[in-house]
């Protein structure tokens, strides 16, 4: 088996047919060249009925109790038989006949992880020719945007963290990256990411983000301490991730913690020699758009306690004024 496509499914009956049609339109024989593992994560709509309509086309349905998208993906990984795995979200879709192309590229170059081009699409899919005019990007965060050698993640016992609501992709990619995988990029439009306003990634919740970033930071530190006496992993990557996570924790704390808790957090980070962290001058770029640039500009001087205290005071003043109106 060349590739295992893993699709977690939860209450996406509206979008599921487009996803399944795309993974079936690959010019390969399902069950011989590749497998399509659809993990029904306790859907309460008619997603399961949609899946059953496609059973005749060779997809494999795996039913389980609801445990979240990471749990569903792990179930798929544990049951996959392909040389490579590709995790596809059930409300997204992939380009026609792209699977043989990316598989051949990965095997010819003996790649452990091949990052592929992604196109962000509106909620209602426009004509395919119009999609191809949208700029293609490469992302190293999402688990959906790479073909991964199954033996590699099994050898290093890498699975998704099921306790996280957001950021689990980042942690998964971190565990892949620290073991020095052979990687490459294919910038062709391979994956089409549907921007749904109701999705977790588009539902802004600062407190949830803050709690999950703390989980990331804790995991990074545990990995660093585990390998500190025997650095057989990419320690530079680990330190960079720790510093970046500390930056985000410090930034989020301005909005999520009362003043006394902010002081306590900074003191704890200082005791652990995690604060102040380096100033990330390299993040002052328009590469990711002006909004990200402004966020990074705002965060730039947070390693300086005086700047943090000033910003904290301004935010508390604004909150106090809004409460009195």
Backbone torsions as a table, in degrees:
resi	resn	phi	psi	omega
1	UNK	NA	127.4	-175.3
2	UNK	-81.2	-49.9	-174.6
3	UNK	-138.5	141.0	170.8
4	UNK	-110.2	117.6	173.1
5	UNK	-92.5	123.9	-177.2
6	UNK	-110.9	121.2	-177.2
7	UNK	-122.2	106.5	173.3
8	UNK	-74.1	135.5	-174.8
9	UNK	-126.2	123.1	174.2
10	UNK	-150.3	107.9	174.9
11	UNK	51.2	52.6	-180.0
12	UNK	-128.0	34.2	-175.9
13	UNK	-55.1	-33.1	-177.7
14	UNK	-65.1	-37.0	-173.6
15	UNK	-101.8	-17.3	-171.7
16	UNK	-58.4	-43.0	-179.5
17	UNK	-58.2	-40.3	179.7
18	UNK	-64.4	-39.5	177.6
19	UNK	-63.7	-49.6	-177.6
20	UNK	-65.7	-40.2	177.1
21	UNK	-58.7	-38.3	-177.5
22	UNK	-70.6	-40.5	-178.5
23	UNK	-75.1	-20.5	176.0
24	UNK	-82.9	-20.9	-177.4
25	UNK	-91.7	63.2	-174.4
26	UNK	-123.1	0.5	178.4
27	UNK	73.5	8.3	176.7
28	UNK	-111.1	164.0	178.4
29	UNK	-94.5	119.6	178.3
30	UNK	-66.6	132.5	-178.8
31	UNK	94.8	-16.5	177.5
32	UNK	-113.7	-60.3	-179.5
33	UNK	-84.0	-36.5	-178.6
34	UNK	-152.4	164.1	177.6
35	UNK	-125.1	151.2	178.7
36	UNK	-119.3	104.9	-177.7
37	UNK	-98.5	109.9	179.2
38	UNK	-102.0	112.8	-176.2
39	UNK	-98.5	103.0	178.9
40	UNK	-78.0	109.7	-172.3
41	UNK	-92.9	55.2	177.8
42	UNK	69.6	38.4	-179.5
43	UNK	-58.4	143.5	178.7
44	UNK	-110.0	-3.3	173.2
45	UNK	-95.5	-156.1	-178.4
46	UNK	-97.1	28.7	177.7
47	UNK	-59.1	-40.0	-179.3
48	UNK	-64.0	-38.3	177.5
49	UNK	-63.7	-40.3	176.5
50	UNK	-61.0	-45.2	179.5
51	UNK	-59.8	-42.5	-178.9
52	UNK	-64.8	-31.1	176.0
53	UNK	-63.9	-24.0	-177.5
54	UNK	-99.7	-2.0	179.6
55	UNK	-58.2	-34.6	-179.8
56	UNK	-63.8	-20.1	179.3
57	UNK	-88.6	-1.1	173.1
58	UNK	104.8	1.8	179.2
59	UNK	-70.2	155.5	177.1
60	UNK	-107.8	126.7	179.8
61	UNK	-101.2	127.6	175.9
62	UNK	-118.5	116.7	-179.8
63	UNK	-97.6	137.1	177.6
64	UNK	-149.9	162.6	173.6
65	UNK	-68.5	153.9	-178.2
66	UNK	-62.0	126.1	179.0
67	UNK	-141.2	3.1	-179.5
68	UNK	99.1	163.4	-173.4
69	UNK	-64.0	-36.0	-179.7
70	UNK	-67.3	-40.5	176.7
71	UNK	-61.4	-43.4	180.0
72	UNK	-63.9	-42.0	178.5
73	UNK	-64.0	-41.6	178.4
74	UNK	-61.8	-39.6	176.4
75	UNK	-58.9	-42.6	179.0
76	UNK	-65.0	-43.8	179.3
77	UNK	-60.3	-43.7	-177.8
78	UNK	-64.0	-25.4	-176.5
79	UNK	-106.0	-1.2	-178.0
80	UNK	-70.7	148.7	179.4
81	UNK	-121.2	-6.7	-175.1
82	UNK	-73.7	157.9	175.3
83	UNK	-64.4	-38.3	176.6
84	UNK	-121.9	155.7	172.8
85	UNK	-119.0	149.8	176.4
86	UNK	-137.1	116.4	179.5
87	UNK	-91.9	120.6	-177.2
88	UNK	-119.0	128.6	177.0
89	UNK	-75.5	145.2	-170.4
90	UNK	-73.9	-9.4	174.8
91	UNK	-103.9	4.5	175.6
92	UNK	-107.4	-177.0	176.5
93	UNK	-154.1	165.4	-176.9
94	UNK	-118.8	163.7	-177.1
95	UNK	-70.9	150.6	178.3
96	UNK	-67.1	139.8	174.7
97	UNK	56.0	28.6	-178.9
98	UNK	-90.1	-22.4	-174.4
99	UNK	-63.5	-46.9	177.1
100	UNK	-58.8	-35.7	-177.7
101	UNK	-66.4	-49.3	-176.4
102	UNK	-73.3	-30.6	177.1
103	UNK	-66.8	-44.7	179.9
104	UNK	-62.6	-41.3	178.8
105	UNK	-61.5	-44.7	-177.8
106	UNK	-66.0	-42.1	-177.7
107	UNK	-74.5	-37.7	179.3
108	UNK	-61.6	-37.2	-177.6
109	UNK	-97.1	1.5	-178.5
110	UNK	53.9	51.5	-176.6
111	UNK	-85.2	138.5	173.2
112	UNK	-84.5	-35.3	179.2
113	UNK	-145.7	119.8	-179.7
114	UNK	-109.3	112.7	177.7
115	UNK	-81.4	138.2	-173.7
116	UNK	-121.2	159.8	-178.7
117	UNK	-72.7	141.6	179.7
118	UNK	-124.2	143.0	174.9
119	UNK	-118.8	126.9	176.7
120	UNK	-84.4	126.9	-176.4
121	UNK	-116.4	154.5	174.1
122	UNK	-68.0	170.2	-175.9
123	UNK	-59.6	-41.0	175.4
124	UNK	-95.1	119.2	-172.8
125	UNK	-66.4	123.6	174.5
126	UNK	-77.1	173.4	176.4
127	UNK	-54.8	146.1	-173.9
128	UNK	-58.3	-40.0	179.3
129	UNK	-60.8	-34.7	178.0
130	UNK	-69.6	-36.1	177.8
131	UNK	-59.1	-38.1	-176.3
132	UNK	-71.5	-9.1	176.8
133	UNK	-90.1	-9.5	179.5
134	UNK	-81.2	142.8	-177.2
135	UNK	-60.5	133.1	177.1
136	UNK	-90.5	137.1	-179.8
137	UNK	-122.7	163.0	173.1
138	UNK	-115.0	130.0	176.2
139	UNK	-127.0	136.2	179.4
140	UNK	-104.0	11.4	-178.8
141	UNK	-97.8	-48.9	-174.3
142	UNK	-71.1	137.0	177.8
143	UNK	-69.5	-17.4	-178.1
144	UNK	-79.5	-13.6	-169.8
145	UNK	-105.1	34.0	174.2
146	UNK	-158.3	151.1	171.2
147	UNK	-95.7	126.8	-171.5
148	UNK	-121.8	133.4	177.3
149	UNK	-67.7	122.6	-175.3
150	UNK	-63.5	-39.5	-179.4
151	UNK	-60.7	-33.7	-178.1
152	UNK	-65.8	-48.5	-177.5
153	UNK	-73.3	-28.1	175.7
154	UNK	-72.1	-38.9	180.0
155	UNK	-62.2	-36.4	-179.0
156	UNK	-99.5	8.8	176.0
157	UNK	52.8	52.6	-176.5
158	UNK	-99.9	122.9	175.0
159	UNK	-138.1	168.7	-179.7
160	UNK	-81.2	145.3	178.6
161	UNK	-77.5	118.2	-175.0
162	UNK	-85.1	-4.7	179.7
163	UNK	-90.0	-7.8	-176.8
164	UNK	-98.9	140.4	176.8
165	UNK	-93.3	-33.8	174.0
166	UNK	-135.9	153.6	178.5
167	UNK	89.1	-2.3	-178.9
168	UNK	-67.0	-31.0	175.9
169	UNK	-62.8	-45.0	-179.3
170	UNK	-59.7	-42.7	-179.6
171	UNK	-67.6	-40.0	178.1
172	UNK	-61.4	-46.1	179.9
173	UNK	-66.6	-32.9	176.3
174	UNK	-60.8	-46.4	-179.0
175	UNK	-66.6	-30.1	173.7
176	UNK	-69.0	-45.7	-172.4
177	UNK	-67.5	-29.6	-174.2
178	UNK	-74.0	-13.1	-177.7
179	UNK	-99.1	20.5	175.0
180	UNK	58.0	57.2	177.3
181	UNK	-71.3	154.4	170.9
182	UNK	-84.6	118.1	-174.2
183	UNK	-120.6	162.8	175.1
184	UNK	-156.7	168.1	179.3
185	UNK	-125.2	138.7	173.6
186	UNK	-123.7	107.2	-168.2
187	UNK	-84.5	4.2	176.9
188	UNK	-64.6	154.7	177.9
189	UNK	-72.0	100.1	-177.3
190	UNK	-108.2	-32.7	-171.5
191	UNK	-127.1	136.8	-179.2
192	UNK	-116.6	114.0	-174.5
193	UNK	-96.9	116.6	-178.2
194	UNK	-83.5	124.8	-179.7
195	UNK	-89.7	93.9	179.6
196	UNK	-98.1	131.1	-177.4
197	UNK	-65.5	-24.1	-177.2
198	UNK	-91.8	-2.4	-177.9
199	UNK	-72.1	160.7	-179.5
200	UNK	-58.9	-40.4	-176.4
201	UNK	-68.5	-19.7	-179.2
202	UNK	-106.6	5.5	176.0
203	UNK	-101.7	105.3	-172.5
204	UNK	-75.9	122.8	176.6
205	UNK	-144.0	98.4	-174.9
206	UNK	-61.4	-40.9	-178.6
207	UNK	-64.2	-42.3	177.3
208	UNK	-62.5	-42.9	177.6
209	UNK	-59.7	-44.7	-179.5
210	UNK	-60.4	-47.3	-178.6
211	UNK	-63.9	-38.9	-178.9
212	UNK	-74.8	-32.8	175.4
213	UNK	-65.4	-35.3	176.6
214	UNK	-65.2	-36.1	175.3
215	UNK	-64.1	-43.2	177.2
216	UNK	-58.4	-48.3	-178.6
217	UNK	-60.6	-44.5	178.9
218	UNK	-59.6	-42.5	179.7
219	UNK	-65.4	-43.4	179.0
220	UNK	-59.6	-44.7	-178.5
221	UNK	-65.4	-41.6	178.6
222	UNK	-62.2	-40.5	178.5
223	UNK	-66.2	-43.5	178.0
224	UNK	-59.4	-47.2	-177.9
225	UNK	-65.9	-33.3	179.9
226	UNK	-63.4	-39.9	-174.5
227	UNK	-102.9	7.1	-173.5
228	UNK	-61.0	-39.8	-178.5
229	UNK	-84.6	-12.5	-179.7
230	UNK	-142.5	74.3	-171.8
231	UNK	-72.9	74.6	178.9
232	UNK	-93.4	5.4	179.7
233	UNK	-117.4	176.3	-177.3
234	UNK	-78.7	88.9	-176.6
235	UNK	-68.0	-30.3	177.6
236	UNK	-62.5	-43.3	178.1
237	UNK	-62.5	-42.2	-179.0
238	UNK	-61.8	-46.1	-179.4
239	UNK	-64.1	-38.9	178.5
240	UNK	-64.1	-42.0	179.4
241	UNK	-66.2	-39.6	178.4
242	UNK	-61.4	-48.8	-179.4
243	UNK	-60.8	-41.1	-179.9
244	UNK	-67.6	-40.4	179.6
245	UNK	-66.4	-39.2	177.1
246	UNK	-60.9	-41.8	178.7
247	UNK	-58.2	-45.1	-177.9
248	UNK	-68.9	-39.7	177.6
249	UNK	-61.0	-45.4	179.9
250	UNK	-63.3	-43.6	179.6
251	UNK	-63.4	-47.5	-179.2
252	UNK	-64.5	-32.0	-177.3
253	UNK	-62.3	-26.1	178.4
254	UNK	-60.4	-29.9	-175.6
255	UNK	-106.0	-16.7	-171.1
256	UNK	-109.9	-14.8	-175.8
257	UNK	-121.6	144.9	170.6
258	UNK	-68.3	165.4	-171.8
259	UNK	-56.0	-45.3	-178.0
260	UNK	-63.8	-37.2	177.5
261	UNK	-69.8	-32.2	175.7
262	UNK	-62.3	-46.7	178.9
263	UNK	-60.7	-42.7	179.9
264	UNK	-62.0	-43.2	179.8
265	UNK	-62.0	-48.6	-178.8
266	UNK	-63.5	-37.8	177.6
267	UNK	-65.3	-40.9	178.1
268	UNK	-63.4	-44.3	179.6
269	UNK	-65.8	-35.9	178.5
270	UNK	-66.8	-42.4	178.8
271	UNK	-60.8	-34.8	179.4
272	UNK	-85.6	4.8	179.9
273	UNK	60.9	34.0	177.0
274	UNK	-103.9	-12.3	178.5
275	UNK	-137.8	135.9	0.6
276	UNK	-73.8	148.5	177.1
277	UNK	-99.3	168.2	-178.6
278	UNK	-62.9	148.6	174.3
279	UNK	-76.0	125.6	-175.6
280	UNK	-90.2	75.1	179.7
281	UNK	-62.7	-30.2	-176.5
282	UNK	-67.1	-15.0	-179.5
283	UNK	-82.4	-7.8	178.0
284	UNK	-80.8	77.6	-178.8
285	UNK	-142.7	150.6	177.4
286	UNK	-91.5	10.7	-177.0
287	UNK	-57.9	-36.0	-176.5
288	UNK	-103.1	13.8	177.6
289	UNK	101.4	162.0	-173.7
290	UNK	-70.3	-30.8	-179.6
291	UNK	-64.9	-44.9	178.0
292	UNK	-66.0	-36.4	177.1
293	UNK	-59.3	-45.3	-178.8
294	UNK	-65.9	-39.1	177.0
295	UNK	-61.8	-46.1	-179.5
296	UNK	-66.0	-33.9	176.9
297	UNK	-65.8	-42.9	177.5
298	UNK	-60.3	-40.3	-176.3
299	UNK	-80.5	-12.6	-166.4
300	UNK	-54.7	-45.7	-173.2
301	UNK	-99.3	11.5	179.4
302	UNK	-60.9	-23.7	174.9
303	UNK	-63.0	-17.0	177.2
304	UNK	-90.0	120.0	-174.6
305	UNK	-58.2	-37.3	-178.5
306	UNK	-63.0	-38.5	179.9
307	UNK	-69.8	-42.4	177.7
308	UNK	-57.9	-45.5	-178.0
309	UNK	-64.8	-37.9	178.6
310	UNK	-64.8	-48.5	-179.5
311	UNK	-62.4	-42.2	178.7
312	UNK	-59.2	-43.1	179.3
313	UNK	-63.7	-41.3	179.2
314	UNK	-64.1	-43.5	-179.7
315	UNK	-64.4	-43.8	179.6
316	UNK	-64.5	-35.5	178.1
317	UNK	-66.5	-41.6	179.0
318	UNK	-65.8	-40.3	178.7
319	UNK	-64.9	-41.4	-179.8
320	UNK	-63.9	-42.8	179.9
321	UNK	-65.4	-38.9	179.7
322	UNK	-68.0	-32.4	179.9
323	UNK	-71.0	-27.3	-177.6
324	UNK	-85.8	-9.5	-178.9
325	UNK	-80.3	NA	NA
